Amino acid sequence: GLPSGRVLPEVYRLKMPLSPHRSAEIDGVAIEAAKLSLPELPGPLIIEGAGGLMVPLNRQTRFIDIFRDWQLPVILCARTALGTINHTLLSLEALRARSIPLLGIAFIGDEMADTQKTIAEMGKVRVLGRLPRLDPLTPETLAAAMQVSFNGADFMEAPH
C-alpha cells in the first residue's frame, strides 16, 4: 500500500534471526552507527528498530542511542502478553531519561484492557491503538487491521 520509493532498503541485511550485534558478528559484518542516517524524504517517515530499545547494534551502540541522536518522535510498540507492564514502563522511562520525544504507544496482541489502561495511566502515555494478532498475516490483512485499529491523524500530531 505504500507508494514506490517509500520503503527503503536495509543498510544491513543479516542472515541469522538474532540481535543485530550478534548476527553481524556471525556474518562477519561490522555495523557502523555512523552509516545509519536519516534519508531526505518529504513527508512522514517510519523507521523500524529490531528487538527493542536496548538491543545492541554493535558492542558499543544500542537502538536507543541512535534514537536519542536522531531526536525523532518514537512510537513504542508493546505486546499485550504477561510481563508487558514492567517491560513497557521500563522502556518509557528509558526514552524519557534520554529526552527522546514520545508520540505514543501502539499495543500488539490480544485485548488486555486492564494491562493497557495500567500502562497508559502509570506510564503517562497516549495510546494510539492496538493491532490484534493476524492469521494469516499478509499485506492485505495488515492494511485492513491498521485501518480499523488506528487513526492515521494521531501519528501526525506533535509528541506529548
Secondary structure, 3 states (H helix, E strand, C coil): CCCCCCCCCCCCCCCCCCCHHHHHHHHCCCCCHHHCCCCCCCCCCCCCCCCCCCCECCCCCEHHHHHHHHCCCEEEEEECCCCHHHHHHHHHHHHHHCCCCEEEEEEECCCCHHHHHHHHHHCCCCEEEEECCCCCCCHHHHHHHHHHHECHHHHHCCCC
